[in-house]
Amino acid sequence: MNNNYPPNPNGQGQPPFGPPQPPQGRPPLVGLGGWLIVFQVYMYWSLLIALIAIPTYIFMMFLVANPNIFPPELSGEIDKVLALYNGSLRALSVYEMIVAVVQIVLLVILLVLLYTRKRSFPRMARMYLLINLAFTVISFFVVPPTSAMVSGMIISAILTLLWNLYFSRSVRIKNTFVR
């Protein structure tokens, strides 16, 4: 019996599949798996939030334009909400609606590029992340900042940096988006 092969289950002394082969390396990282799954979930979540945000901001603009349409027992609560924004609720609502529409358009484009595996997807994803960070920084100046806003902006900046590094250095990204 040859010592280079495991014993043949058929009881014969010959190797079952020919000469020994050198061990194969890992298969190349290709496809929409790994950390790319997390980014896909992030894109779908962002799309859902943007779609929900548009009716919310339309309602806020309606609230600012017609504060007396609600019952008198709610007027005190409405005044509290309006006082939080120092009269900038209309401007904030318009700004956030524009942001939501831009995000929806960019996310739909990104999803199409992702599932068609276009070469431009990583560049567009990095651009989307930078635009999203820019919108976060701009909203910092539109609305009076809170501590939650500041921590959200810092987290957004860190995540943008990490995702940009992933899209620029990942082997899976380089092997998947080749069309």
DRENNUMAR-724875 format. One line per field, with one value per residue: x negated, y negated, z negated of N, C-alpha, C, O in turn; residue number from 1; residue in three letters. Coordinates in steps of 0.001 Angstrom, whole numbers, plus 524288, in hexadecimal, padded with zeros to 5 digits. Layout:
REM residues N
n_c1: c(X	...)
n_c2: c(Y	...)
n_c3: c(Z	...)
ca_c1: c(X	...)
ca_c2: c(Y	...)
ca_c3: c(Z	...)
c_c1: c(X	...)
c_c2: c(Y	...)
c_c3: c(Z	...)
o_c1: c(X	...)
o_c2: c(Y	...)
o_c3: c(Z	...)
k: c(NUM	...)
r: c(Ala	...)
//
This chain:
REM residues 179
n_c1: c(7FCB9	7FE18	7F80C	7FA92	804FB	811C9	817D4	81E93	82C24	83086	82A7B	82235	814F8	81257	811B6	81D6D	81FA2	81790	80AAD	804CD	8094A	804ED	807C1	812C0	81460	81C2E	828D0	82ADE	82F43	83B45	84727	85372	85241	84D7A	848B9	84E07	85854	85BB3	85AF0	86292	86B9F	86B2C	86CDC	87727	87C72	87A86	87FCA	88A1D	88B98	88A7E	89311	89B38	89980	89C6D	8A7F6	8A8C7	8A36B	8A95D	8B297	8AEAF	8AC98	8B6C3	8BABB	8B54B	8B906	8C3BA	8C6F0	8CFD4	8D757	8D88B	8DEA1	8E1D9	8DD99	8D485	8CE56	8C73B	8BF80	8BC20	8B805	8AF84	8A94D	8A733	8A1B5	8986B	8923D	8905A	895B2	89176	8956A	89AD5	8932A	88C1F	89247	893C0	88950	886BA	88DB8	889D6	8801E	88389	8882F	87F88	87966	87FBA	87F8B	874A5	87303	87946	87413	86A6D	86D6A	87054	866B2	8611E	86616	864E3	85A98	8535A	8479B	846E9	84BEE	8465B	84175	84A1F	84F45	84846	848ED	85383	8535D	84CE2	852DD	85B89	856F5	8544E	85E58	8615F	85A76	85D64	867B5	8657A	8634F	86CA3	8744D	875E6	86B5B	86AD1	86659	867D5	8682D	85DFB	85835	85C8D	858F1	84E35	84DAE	851B6	849BD	84155	84525	8464E	83BD8	837ED	83E03	83AFB	8306B	831D0	836C5	82ED6	82666	8294E	82871	830B8	8376C	83166	830EF	83B56	840E5	83FCE	843D7)
n_c2: c(8049A	7F737	7ECCE	7E27A	7E0BB	7E0FF	7EC81	7F434	7F4BF	7FCDD	8053E	80756	80602	7FD28	7EF56	7E781	7DEDA	7DBDD	7D5B5	7CF52	7C2A4	7B555	7ADDA	7A5A3	797BA	78E2F	78B89	780A2	77495	7711C	76B37	767C1	76890	7697C	75DF0	757B2	75A82	755D3	74B63	74B3D	74CDC	743AA	73C78	73EFA	73D04	73236	72EAD	7315F	72AF1	7210B	72127	7216D	71813	70FE2	70E85	70BB3	70220	6FC3A	6FBC6	6F609	6EC6C	6E9C3	6E8C8	6E002	6D871	6D864	6D6C3	6D57B	6DC85	6E57E	6EBB7	6E3EC	6E817	6ECD8	6E4D0	6E05A	6E81B	6E850	6DE4D	6DF75	6E66A	6E05B	6D844	6DD0C	6DCBD	6D277	6CC91	6D052	6D933	6DA92	6D861	6E03B	6E913	6E857	6E911	6F329	6F92D	6F7CA	6FC86	706C6	7098B	708E3	710B6	7198C	71A17	71B7B	724DB	72C03	72BF3	72FCE	739E5	73E73	73E30	7449F	74EA3	750BF	75183	749C2	74318	73906	738B7	73941	72F53	72898	72B87	72828	71D7D	71BB9	71D99	71563	70CC2	70E5C	70CE2	70260	6FDF3	6FFF5	6F99F	6EFC4	6EF3D	6EDFC	6E386	6DF2B	6E1B2	6DF54	6E493	6F0B4	6F928	7036C	70245	6FF2D	707F4	70F1D	70AF5	70C7C	71770	7199A	71556	71BF0	725B2	7237B	7220C	72C44	7328B	72E1D	730F5	73BC3	73CC8	7395D	7402C	74A9F	757F7	75E07	7565F	7529D	75BA4	75DC0	75546	75351	75132)
n_c3: c(80000	802E1	7FC45	7FDB8	7FEE0	7F943	7F3C9	7FD13	7FE15	8039D	8024A	808E3	80D01	81262	814F3	813F8	81AB8	82199	822D8	817A2	8142E	812EA	8075C	80830	8085F	801B1	8072B	80FBB	80A34	80D86	81140	80B0C	80033	7F2EA	7ECB1	7F352	7F302	7E9D5	7ECCE	7F493	7EE99	7E8DB	7F111	7F44E	7EAF1	7E9C4	7F2A0	7F012	7E721	7EBBC	7F283	7EB4E	7E660	7ED0C	7ED53	7E2D9	7E207	7E8C3	7E2F5	7DA81	7DF55	7E1F0	7D7E1	7D43A	7DB0F	7D8F8	7CD9C	7C796	7CA55	7C4C3	7B980	7ADFD	7A49E	7A7C2	7AAFB	7A3F3	7A340	7AD8A	7AE6A	7A7B5	7AD68	7B651	7B191	7AEE5	7B7BB	7B9D9	7C17C	7CAA8	7CEF7	7D854	7DFF5	7DD59	7DF6E	7EA4E	7ED8C	7E9CA	7EF91	7F9A1	7F841	7F630	7FFCD	8068D	80203	803E1	80EE5	810AA	80B28	810AB	81A4B	816C1	81364	81CDD	82218	81B54	81C10	82687	826DD	829CB	82D4C	829B5	82034	815F6	815AC	81670	80D56	805AC	807DA	8056D	7FA95	7F73A	7FA58	7F41B	7EA3E	7EB64	7EBED	7E1B3	7DC17	7DFE1	7DC29	7D1DC	7D143	7D441	7CD05	7BF59	7B87A	7B169	7A70A	7AA0E	7B4C2	7B701	7B3C5	7BAB9	7C421	7C30D	7C292	7CC71	7D2A0	7D00F	7D385	7DE23	7E0F6	7DEDF	7E5CB	7EF49	7EF6D	7F008	7F9EA	8005E	7FEC8	7FE52	80203	8056E	8097C	811E1	81800	81A38	81EDC	82ADA	83492)
ca_c1: c(80000	7FB1C	7F8A2	7FC33	80AAA	814B5	81994	822F5	8308A	831EE	826F5	81E25	81033	81139	81454	8227E	82063	812DA	80641	80629	80976	8034A	80C51	814B2	81537	8219E	82B10	82AC0	833D9	83E74	84CBC	855DD	8522F	849F8	84A59	85182	85DA5	85CD8	85BD3	867A9	86F92	86AF1	86F59	87CCE	87E54	87A6B	883FE	88F04	88BDB	88B64	89876	89EA4	8987A	89F0D	8AD1A	8A816	8A203	8ADF6	8B5FF	8AC53	8AD87	8BC50	8BB51	8B359	8BC67	8C90A	8C6C1	8D4F2	8DAFB	8D90F	8E1F4	8DF3D	8DA97	8CF6E	8CB66	8C2CA	8BB72	8BA10	8B4BB	8AA93	8A629	8A567	89DE8	8936A	88F3B	88FB8	897BD	88EB6	89787	89C1E	88E3A	88A10	8957F	8927F	8840A	886CF	89061	88614	87C53	8860A	888D3	87A4B	877D5	882B6	87D74	86F6C	87357	87B4B	86FB3	866A0	86F61	86FF3	86124	85F7F	86808	862BB	854FF	8507A	84291	8477B	84E92	8434D	840A6	84F24	85067	84515	84B35	8585B	85203	84AE6	85755	85EA9	8542E	854E1	863A4	8616D	857AF	8609F	86C1E	8634C	863A0	8720B	87743	872A1	8690E	86B6B	86212	868E7	866B1	85846	85661	85E2D	8556F	84927	84E6B	85241	8448D	83E32	84732	844F6	8364C	83738	84039	837A7	82BDE	83386	837BA	82A0D	82258	82B5B	8278D	835E5	83962	82E63	8322C	840E7	842D3	83C2C	8468F)
ca_c2: c(80000	7F267	7E995	7DD2B	7E07B	7E3A8	7F1A2	7F429	7F77E	80174	8096D	807F2	80358	7F8C0	7EA7D	7E713	7DA93	7DA54	7D401	7CB62	7BD31	7B1B7	7AB81	7A0E5	79340	78CA9	7894B	77AEB	7721B	76EBC	76B7B	763E5	76A93	766E6	758D0	7554F	75B7F	751B9	74687	74BB9	74BED	73E0A	7399F	73FCD	73A3A	72CA1	72DC7	73184	7263D	71C8E	72176	7200C	712A5	70C13	70CFA	7092B	6FCA4	6F9A3	6FAA4	6F1C7	6E780	6E8B5	6E71D	6DAA8	6D4FE	6D851	6D866	6D4EB	6E05D	6E9B8	6EA62	6E078	6EAEA	6EE2C	6E01E	6DFAE	6EBD9	6E690	6D9C1	6E16B	6E88F	6DBFD	6D53A	6DFD1	6DB89	6CCC4	6CA9F	6D26D	6DE55	6DABD	6D8D9	6E574	6ECEF	6E80E	6EB2F	6F8D6	6FB95	6F7D3	7009A	70BE5	70A96	709F3	715DC	71D89	71A82	71DCC	72A4B	72F35	72C79	73355	73F45	7405B	73F2C	74911	753A7	751BA	75210	745FB	7415A	733E3	7390E	73795	729A6	72627	72C91	72478	7184E	71B86	71D1E	71017	7092B	70F23	70A38	6FCC0	6FC85	70006	6F4F1	6EB37	6EF0A	6EC09	6DDD6	6DD8F	6E285	6DEBC	6E9B7	6F346	6FCE1	70810	700F4	6FF1C	70D5F	71177	70920	70F14	71CE4	71982	71463	720AA	729B2	721EA	7234E	731F3	73499	72C60	7346A	740E2	73C99	73865	7441E	74FEC	75B94	75F81	7520B	75281	76037	75E1C	75113	7533F	75016)
ca_c3: c(80000	8036F	7F798	7FF14	7FF64	7F523	7F59E	800AF	7FBAC	806B5	800DA	80CC8	80B84	815CE	8135B	8168C	81E75	8244F	81FB8	813A9	815E2	80EC8	804D2	80ABB	80502	8011E	80BE9	80F6C	807E8	81198	81031	807A3	7FAE5	7EF39	7EAB5	7F726	7F127	7E5FC	7EFAC	7F727	7EA8A	7E7D5	7F561	7F400	7E657	7EB0F	7F65E	7ED1E	7E3E2	7EF2C	7F463	7E6ED	7E4DA	7F06B	7EB32	7DDC1	7E2CC	7EB09	7DE8B	7D776	7E221	7E13D	7D27D	7D3CB	7DE19	7D6D0	7C81B	7C516	7CC66	7C0FD	7B506	7AA2D	7A0A0	7A9FC	7AC84	7A065	7A4CE	7B297	7AD53	7A57A	7B1AF	7B988	7AE8F	7AEE1	7BC69	7BA33	7C66A	7CF32	7D047	7DDEC	7E2DE	7DC4E	7E233	7EFDF	7EE22	7E8FC	7F408	7FDF5	7F6EC	7F6D3	80561	808A8	80020	806AE	81435	81070	8096F	814FD	81DF6	8145E	81370	82240	8231B	81829	81E01	82BBA	825D2	82CFF	82B45	82745	81B25	81168	815D8	81530	807D1	802A9	808A4	80263	7F50E	7F64F	7FAC7	7EF69	7E608	7EC49	7EA3C	7DBFA	7DA44	7E12E	7D886	7CCF3	7D163	7D533	7C834	7BAB3	7B75C	7AC5E	7A623	7AD41	7BA1F	7B751	7B3A2	7BFAB	7C83B	7C247	7C430	7D222	7D4E8	7CF5F	7D70B	7E374	7E1A6	7DF1D	7EAAB	7F39C	7EF73	7F1F4	7FF8C	8034E	7FDFC	7FDEC	80652	80763	80CB2	816BD	81B2B	81B79	82239	82F47	83983)
c_c1: c(7FC8C	7FC1F	7FA6A	80223	80D43	81689	81E6B	82785	83226	82E54	822A5	8197D	80EF5	8140D	8195E	822B6	81B68	80EA9	807DD	805C8	80776	8081F	80DC4	8154B	81B01	823C3	82B1F	82FD3	836BE	84419	84E78	8562D	84EAE	84C33	84DF6	8573B	85F42	85DF8	8610A	86C0C	86FC7	86DAC	8754B	87F2C	87E84	87EC5	88948	88FB3	88CFC	89104	89C62	89E17	89B8D	8A481	8ACB4	8A6E2	8A65F	8B1C3	8B3D4	8AD21	8B345	8BD57	8B995	8B70C	8C1D6	8C911	8CC1C	8D8E6	8DC04	8DC7D	8DF00	8DC06	8D538	8CC14	8C6BE	8BE48	8B8E9	8B683	8AF7A	8A6FD	8A3F6	8A144	8988D	88FE7	88E9B	89174	89510	890CA	898E0	8972C	88BD9	88D20	89455	88D19	88415	889C1	88CC9	88204	87EAB	886AE	8838D	87874	87AB7	88085	8781C	86F9A	8757A	876FD	86BA7	86870	86F2A	86A41	85F2C	86127	86687	85CC4	851A6	84B81	84303	84A11	84B2B	84273	845A7	85094	84D39	84739	85036	85732	85005	84F43	85ABF	85C1F	854A1	85A4E	86409	85ED1	85AEB	8653F	86A66	863B7	8692C	8753D	873B9	87086	86A45	866E6	862E7	8675C	860CC	85632	857F6	85A9F	85011	8497B	84ED6	84CFD	8411C	84000	84605	83F40	83578	8395B	83D01	832AD	82D4D	83425	832C4	82614	82442	82A47	82CCC	8380D	83690	82FAE	837D6	8429A	83F02	83EC6	8465B)
c_c2: c(7FB27	7EEE8	7E404	7DC7E	7E2E2	7E8EC	7F119	7F717	7FC58	80612	80A50	804B5	7FEA3	7F3DA	7E9BC	7E302	7D8D2	7D85F	7CFCF	7C5E2	7B9B5	7AF3D	7A657	79C8E	79221	78ABD	78356	778D5	76F26	76F15	76788	765D3	76758	761C5	755FD	75642	75740	74C96	746AD	74AB3	7461B	73AEB	73A3B	73CF4	73452	72B3A	72DB5	72C9B	72169	71C8C	72007	71A47	70EBD	70AB5	70A40	70362	6F99D	6F839	6F628	6EC83	6E5EE	6E69D	6E174	6D6DC	6D469	6D9EB	6D84F	6D8F7	6E4D0	6E808	6E724	6E35E	6EC98	6E961	6DF24	6E343	6EA36	6E1E0	6DB67	6E38B	6E425	6D8C0	6D7E3	6DE2A	6D5AE	6CAA1	6CCC6	6D7C0	6DEB8	6DB74	6DE45	6E998	6ECF6	6EA6D	6F120	6FBA8	6FBDE	6FC1A	70602	70D48	70BDE	70F57	71A33	71E54	71D2D	7238D	72DE2	73011	73051	73900	741A0	741A8	743F2	74E37	754C6	75237	74E94	74438	73C25	73422	73756	731B1	726C8	72705	728E6	71EF6	717B2	71AC0	717A7	70C08	7099A	70C80	70450	6FAE1	6FC5D	6FB25	6F00E	6EACF	6ED35	6E611	6DBDC	6DDC7	6E170	6E40B	6EB9A	6F710	701DC	70717	70125	704B6	71042	70FE9	70BBE	714C8	71D3B	718B9	71940	724F1	72873	7232E	7292F	7343F	732E3	72FA9	739C8	740D2	73BA0	73CD4	749C3	75325	75D28	75B41	751FD	75717	7604E	75A17	75034	751CE	74A65)
c_c3: c(80000	7FEB2	7F8C9	7FF2F	7FA99	7F72D	7F906	7FE40	7FEBD	8058B	804D4	80B2E	80EE6	813DC	8166A	81AE2	8211F	820AC	81BC9	815EA	8117F	80C4A	80778	806B3	8048B	8064E	80B6B	80D13	80C22	80FD2	80C2D	80206	7F767	7ED30	7EE7E	7F5BF	7ED49	7E8CB	7F297	7F346	7E946	7EC2A	7F53A	7EF52	7E765	7EEE4	7F39D	7E9DB	7E737	7F13F	7F01C	7E594	7E81B	7EE70	7E5E8	7DE70	7E589	7E6AE	7DB4E	7DA24	7E1BA	7DBC3	7D1C3	7D695	7DBB1	7D112	7C573	7C6EC	7C87F	7BC69	7B0F7	7A60D	7A29F	7AB19	7A8F0	7A1CD	7A9F0	7B1D6	7AAF9	7A9BE	7B503	7B6B5	7AE70	7B35F	7BD6A	7BF76	7CB39	7D0DE	7D609	7E12C	7E21D	7DF48	7E805	7F0DC	7EDB3	7ED5A	7F8BD	7FD0C	7F7D9	7FC9A	807E4	806F4	802FF	80C20	81429	80ED1	80DA9	8190D	81BCD	8147B	818E9	8238D	82015	81A9F	823A9	82B80	82953	82A3E	82863	821E5	81691	81132	8145D	80F71	8045B	80322	8056E	7FC94	7F3BF	7F6A8	7F5F0	7EAB3	7E69B	7EAAD	7E44B	7D9CF	7DB62	7DD73	7D323	7CCB2	7D23E	7D030	7C392	7B8F7	7B1D5	7ABB1	7A94F	7B2ED	7BAD7	7B745	7B89B	7C423	7C7C3	7C402	7CA1B	7D4CB	7D47E	7D318	7DCBC	7E498	7E241	7E42C	7EF5C	7F3E7	7F190	7F7DE	802B4	802DA	7FE29	802CD	808BF	80AF8	811F4	81A4C	81CFE	81F82	826B1	83460	83ADC)
o_c1: c(7F884	800A4	7FBA9	80411	80B1B	816C3	821E3	826D7	834EA	82F19	81F93	81A15	80ACA	81834	8199D	825CC	81B33	80EF4	80BC6	80264	8082D	80C22	80A68	8168F	81E44	820E2	82B67	8340B	834E3	845A1	84B65	85A0B	84D1D	850DD	850A7	85A9C	863A9	86190	863A8	86FCB	873FE	87078	87824	8836C	88258	88129	88C8D	893EE	89015	89370	8A06D	8A1D9	89D22	8A5A8	8AFE7	8A91A	8A6F8	8B3F0	8B6CB	8AE38	8B481	8C07D	8BC21	8B80F	8C44F	8CB11	8CCD2	8DD65	8DFF0	8DD2D	8DA3A	8D81C	8D1B8	8C766	8C2B1	8B9C0	8B42B	8B26C	8AB74	8A246	89F59	89DB2	89491	88B1F	88C85	88EE2	89658	88E3C	89820	896FF	889D0	88AD3	893F7	88C62	881B8	88869	88CB7	880A4	87C19	885CB	88328	87633	87859	87FB8	87725	86CA9	873B3	87656	869B1	86557	86DF6	86925	85BF5	85DF7	866D8	85A3B	84DB1	84B49	83FD1	84A63	84CF8	842B1	84581	852DE	84F41	84758	8510F	859C0	85150	84F5B	85CA1	85ED4	85543	85AD7	866B9	860C3	85B25	86697	86D8B	86462	86A51	87885	86F0A	87392	86AB0	863F6	85F21	86578	85EDD	852CC	85500	85968	84DAD	845F2	84C97	84BE5	83E4A	83CC8	844E0	83E01	832A3	836D0	83C5B	830EA	82A54	8324A	83293	822AB	8210F	82B14	82D44	83A46	8390B	82F8D	83903	84570	83B84	83C09	84872)
o_c2: c(7FB09	7EE1F	7E11A	7D81A	7E66F	7E9B1	7EDF1	7FB85	7FFA9	80A56	80DF1	800F6	7FC53	7F42B	7EB2A	7E3AC	7D453	7D937	7CD1B	7C4B3	7BAED	7AE9C	7A329	79D91	794DC	78891	78146	77B00	76B2A	772D0	76469	764CC	76302	7614F	7524C	75324	75553	749C0	742AA	747F6	743DE	7372A	7366C	73ABD	731C1	72713	72A5B	72A52	71E12	7186A	71DAB	717D8	70AAB	70612	706E5	7001B	6F4EC	6F3EF	6F2D1	6E89A	6E14F	6E30B	6DE76	6D292	6D055	6DE1A	6DAD9	6D8D9	6E78F	6E35A	6E78B	6E14B	6EDA7	6E9E7	6DD47	6E1AC	6EAA9	6E181	6D906	6E29B	6E432	6D6B4	6D53F	6DE30	6D424	6C733	6CB23	6DA85	6E2D7	6DEB8	6E099	6ED3C	6F11E	6ED6C	6F3CF	70013	6FFCB	6FEF7	7096E	711C3	70F84	7123C	71E25	722C4	720B9	726BF	73252	73468	733AA	73C85	7463D	745BC	746EF	751C4	7593E	75335	7503E	743E9	73AFE	73023	73425	72F58	722FF	72395	726C7	71C0F	713A3	7179D	71584	7084C	705AC	70A23	7018B	6F6B7	6F906	6F8CB	6EC8B	6E685	6EB1A	6E3D3	6D756	6DA65	6E281	6E7A7	6E88A	6F80E	70445	70A9F	7030D	7060F	71387	71317	70D0E	716BB	720BB	71B2D	71A8A	72787	72BF7	7252F	72AE4	73788	735E6	730FF	73C17	7445A	73CF7	73D44	74D5A	75153	75D91	75C72	75163	7568D	762BC	75B60	74CE8	7513C	748CB)
o_c3: c(7FD63	7FD3E	7F52B	7FF8C	7F82D	7FBEB	7F7F6	7FC81	7FC9F	8079F	80417	8083A	80E47	81175	81B00	81E83	822D1	81BF3	81C83	8191D	80CE7	80EDF	808C8	8022C	806C8	8097C	80715	80DDB	80E14	80D34	80A32	7FF5B	7F8C7	7EC1D	7ECFF	7F727	7ED75	7E751	7F30A	7F487	7E8AF	7EB0F	7F5F0	7EFB6	7E604	7EE74	7F4B6	7E9CD	7E5AE	7F1AF	7F137	7E3D2	7E618	7EDE3	7E4A2	7DBB6	7E4AD	7E6AE	7D987	7D790	7E13A	7DB16	7CEFE	7D4A7	7DC52	7CFCC	7C16E	7C539	7C8EE	7BB8A	7B088	7A42E	79F7F	7AC12	7AABD	7A194	7AA9C	7B457	7AC1C	7A9B6	7B65F	7B931	7ADED	7B2DD	7C177	7C1A5	7CF8F	7D3DB	7D866	7E4B2	7E5CB	7E16C	7EA6A	7F48D	7F0EA	7EEB0	7FB84	800A8	7FA08	7FE1C	80AFF	80A10	80464	80DCD	81741	810E3	80E31	81B05	81EA5	8158E	8198A	825D7	8220B	81B34	82568	82F76	82B7D	82573	824FB	81F3E	81374	80D01	81167	80CFA	8008B	7FF4C	802FF	7F9F9	7EFA3	7F3A0	7F3E8	7E781	7E2B9	7E854	7E21C	7D618	7D81B	7DBBE	7D02D	7C87F	7D114	7CF3E	7C3CF	7B813	7AE26	7AF5E	7AB11	7B597	7BECF	7BA65	7BA84	7C789	7CBB8	7C69F	7CC85	7D8C8	7D82A	7D58F	7DFCF	7E8C9	7E5BF	7E698	7F30D	7F82C	7F48E	7FA8C	80751	80636	7FE26	8072E	80D84	80F10	81607	81F13	820F9	8232C	8266E	83849	83EE2)
k: c(1	2	3	4	5	6	7	8	9	10	11	12	13	14	15	16	17	18	19	20	21	22	23	24	25	26	27	28	29	30	31	32	33	34	35	36	37	38	39	40	41	42	43	44	45	46	47	48	49	50	51	52	53	54	55	56	57	58	59	60	61	62	63	64	65	66	67	68	69	70	71	72	73	74	75	76	77	78	79	80	81	82	83	84	85	86	87	88	89	90	91	92	93	94	95	96	97	98	99	100	101	102	103	104	105	106	107	108	109	110	111	112	113	114	115	116	117	118	119	120	121	122	123	124	125	126	127	128	129	130	131	132	133	134	135	136	137	138	139	140	141	142	143	144	145	146	147	148	149	150	151	152	153	154	155	156	157	158	159	160	161	162	163	164	165	166	167	168	169	170	171	172	173	174	175	176	177	178	179)
r: c(Met	Asn	Asn	Asn	Tyr	Pro	Pro	Asn	Pro	Asn	Gly	Gln	Gly	Gln	Pro	Pro	Phe	Gly	Pro	Pro	Gln	Pro	Pro	Gln	Gly	Arg	Pro	Pro	Leu	Val	Gly	Leu	Gly	Gly	Trp	Leu	Ile	Val	Phe	Gln	Val	Tyr	Met	Tyr	Trp	Ser	Leu	Leu	Ile	Ala	Leu	Ile	Ala	Ile	Pro	Thr	Tyr	Ile	Phe	Met	Met	Phe	Leu	Val	Ala	Asn	Pro	Asn	Ile	Phe	Pro	Pro	Glu	Leu	Ser	Gly	Glu	Ile	Asp	Lys	Val	Leu	Ala	Leu	Tyr	Asn	Gly	Ser	Leu	Arg	Ala	Leu	Ser	Val	Tyr	Glu	Met	Ile	Val	Ala	Val	Val	Gln	Ile	Val	Leu	Leu	Val	Ile	Leu	Leu	Val	Leu	Leu	Tyr	Thr	Arg	Lys	Arg	Ser	Phe	Pro	Arg	Met	Ala	Arg	Met	Tyr	Leu	Leu	Ile	Asn	Leu	Ala	Phe	Thr	Val	Ile	Ser	Phe	Phe	Val	Val	Pro	Pro	Thr	Ser	Ala	Met	Val	Ser	Gly	Met	Ile	Ile	Ser	Ala	Ile	Leu	Thr	Leu	Leu	Trp	Asn	Leu	Tyr	Phe	Ser	Arg	Ser	Val	Arg	Ile	Lys	Asn	Thr	Phe	Val	Arg)
//
